[in-house]
């Protein structure tokens, strides 16, 4: 007998592959952009800028990497678990981010401005890439 997939299963597999591709691309783009910001701070500015950019780049990974958990583990679960995974990773990373920023607020060894720049570019770019890829590819409806 042939291994036949229903249309819904095919669509689901197609959607999952799209989402995974979009998220992996987004994480790579974010990491590259964050690295560029660190490089600019390192070459063109003082050690405070460099330290700030490094911290911001690391924080941007805190924002983007949990998406991979969702993409590869969450997708395989039931919609409810998927939703829980998204909510937990999102809540966790926001908490980590806010705590880090509060802890760093008064520090004199880094430039908070550069933390912000690296974080902004490193975390916002992936969201934009992910959105653009998903919008362009338009996931098929699972019926």
N, C-alpha and C positions, 0 to 999 in steps of 0.2 A: 504493500500500500504506500501511496505517496503521502508525504507530510504536508498536508494542505493547511494554510493559515486562513482564517476568516478575514474579511476586509477590515474589520475592527482591529484584529490582531496586527495585521500588516500596517495599518495606520498608526497604531500605538508604537510599533517598533520604529517606524519612520519618524514619528514625533520625538521619541526618546533619543534617537540618533541625532536629530536636529538640535535638540536641547543640549545634549552632551557636547556636540561640536561647538555650539554657540558659547557655552560656558567655558570650555577649555580655551577657545580663542580669546574670550574676554579676560580670563585670568592671565594668559600669556601677554596680551596687550597691556594690561595693568602693570604687570611686573616689569615689562620693558620700559614703559613710560616712567614708572617710579625709579628705575635704574638710571634713566636719562636725567631726571631731576637731581638725583644724588650726584651724578657726574658733574652736572652744571654747578651745583653748590660746592662740590669738592674742588673743581678747577678754578671757578670764578669768584668764590667767596671765602669767608673765614671759616674757622673750625666750628663755630656755633651754627653756621648755615649748614655745614656738612653734617654735623650731628643731628640737627633738626630734620634734614632731608632723609637721613638714614632711619630715624625713628618714624617719620611719616610714611616712608616706604614699607617698613615692617608693619605698621598699623594698617596700611592699605591691603596687605596680604591677609590680615585678620578679617578684613571685610570681604575679600574676594575668595579666599580658599574654601570657606564653608560651603560655597556654591557647588564645589566639586563633590562634596559629600551628598548633597541633594541630587546632583546630576547622576551619580553612579549608584548610590545606595537607595536614596529616597524614591527614585523613579520606579524601582523594581517592587516597591511596597504598595499596599492598598492606598487609595486616595487619602484616607484619613491619616495614615501613618506619614504619608508624603507631606500632608499639610502640617502635621506635628513637627516633622523634621525641619521644614522650612521655617516655621514659627520659632522653634528652639534655636536653630543656628542663627537666625536673624536676631532674636532676643539676646542670645549669648554674645554675639559679636558687637552689638550695640552697647551692651553692658561693659564689655572689655574695653571698647573704644572710649567710652565716657570716663571710666575709671582711670585709664592711662592718661587721658587728657587732663583730668583733675590732678593726678599725681605729678604730672610734668609742669603744671601751670606756673609754679614759681621758680622752676629750675633755671640756673644761670649758665649751664654748660651747653645749652642748645637754643636755637632760635625757633620760637613757637610759630613764627611766620612760615618758616621752611617746613615745619611739621605739617602745617596746614596745606601748603602748596603740594608737597609730595603726596599727602593723604588725598587731597582733592583730585589730583590728576590720576593717581594710582588706583583710586577706588571708583571715581565717577566714570572714567573712560571705559572700564569693563562693563559697567551697567549699560552705557550707551551702545557698546559693541553688541552685547547680548540682545538688547532691544532691537537694534537694527537688523541683526541676523535673523532673529525670530520673526520680525515684521516682514522681511524680505522673503523668507521661505514659507511663511504662513502654514503653521501646522495643520494637518488634516484633522477633521473632526472625527472623534472615535465614536462610532455608532454600533 
